[in-house]
């Protein structure tokens, strides 16, 4: 049975919503969950829910504060829930770790304790975006800045595997996020990366512009973490702003309010389509282990779905496929170099 | 009277929508418009509209094709409408030029023919985004890639002047687009730029994350053109995708359709709020002249509004204010260096 270590203290509503999400996941069965955090608090949180088998508490006395730097966490917070949860994976007591806490600290801890897969220099955070067709994988959305072209090639290979294994896409089309479709458009990083991606065995469809991200024409979209983070956050901010303006406009008249009432089911279906909670957490791809990063504002449902992502990631042995594809890529290029 | 050279052949719907937009602008009076392009075609287009004073046709035999490189345009397309329109500004026969054609060719031609203002190394395209409060200036959205920190400082000073003069903001708050609020967050470019911006006389509020772009907490948001272009295009793509999904959801049931009917005025008001056409074109700031870049899909209304932007830009002598502020900044730093 898959065992997942859950940082129960991380997230805006932790531990309440994390514990609630873990209970939801445990109710579906076939999982062993290790809730890592302050034992008395977790015990009393759990008491608010019906008892389910498969949940165990692992005590960790401290919590990483949002203003603590990742390097401080590595040096001084080895008794924290994030650190302990990652240690369980390193020790082989858990197959995966999930955290909705301090993203930088989660990444740094997983990177430091678990290391990277053979051939991967830098891990990347992969997120799933809803598109007009279905969904696309965007990576990196913030694990790295100032990436080099060969890092982006590694991200492309990892994202390709992730789309195949986790989204069931047999032959994902991989695009490079840039500012024009022609290979001559972009910055130094993308122009160099373009050349390298053409030499891989993945289905590289060329540059993808910002306005094509949500059309669904690319299944995997590769970029540096600075760009990806701005792209992701601006999307979240804009979607929220649009809904807020629309709501304000709608409630300004009686007809508007009546119309809104009639449209409520449609709005709800729509929200579900674009709701990040549906997609759960974002994996830190390339780590020698399974580490899933959740949004700080994760609801219980988002936590449950992130636990599902972790379980599938382990079950489908995504890391073995990443290792294989990276190795094949390296061999191909050592071969042509000689 | 202000004279504006209009590239009548540039844009997806050119010359029809450009001519229609010019006619709308001319109907408001106090303007002299030079429509630059194929004379017979423009003459027959104009015949579709009621005659208005203030419009003159300047013949240009060729049109820049979308797949021609900016350097090709500079070498071989000196008889094109873009080139001729810019030449009119250089010769002092027009005060400003607007084009909805090939953005790269427009920028390159203005840069090549008109040069930059004293102290400005690179021009930047500034666009106006709607926010929850009102509006914000985002720059650069695509004139440059791989910018250096001191370029971003120049963009900040130019964006600050633009917000003051064109949006009537007395003391615009300037933010640096990055991936975390602390000054230690970001990439090499933003970390170095952060330090430089703290030494300017503008109201620098620090890093702004993607999700804060649409809240309206910053009035001017500064970034490299690659980032800004991705941010702008992804916003356009997402807004379109959201409206499309919402429309699809809404028309799926009778209640939905009835509700939609009742909400139509609200949707229309909303669309107006986020419609780029309302804001007209985006100026190429830093050029020694006035050059306004329009969206390729500009409607007649968007063209009319872009002409209005050009007129206000000339009338308020925005370039003089940019020159003054850049000069003051340079003096301040030469002063402290000694």
Interface residues (C-beta under 8 A of the other chain):
Chain A: X69 X131 X132 X142 X145 X146 X177 X178 X179 X184 X186 X187 X188 X190 X209 X210 X211 X212 X213 X214 X215 X223 X224 X225 X226 X227 X229 X230 X231 X232 X233 X234 X235 X236 X237 X238 X239 X240 X241 X242 X244 X245 X246 X249 X250 X252 X253 X255 X256 X258 X259 X260 X261 X262 X263 X265 X266 X267 X269 X270 X273 X274
Chain B: X69 X131 X132 X142 X145 X146 X177 X178 X179 X184 X186 X187 X188 X190 X209 X210 X211 X212 X213 X214 X215 X223 X224 X225 X226 X227 X229 X230 X231 X232 X233 X234 X235 X236 X237 X238 X239 X240 X241 X242 X244 X245 X246 X249 X250 X252 X253 X255 X256 X258 X259 X260 X261 X262 X263 X265 X266 X267 X269 X270 X273 X274
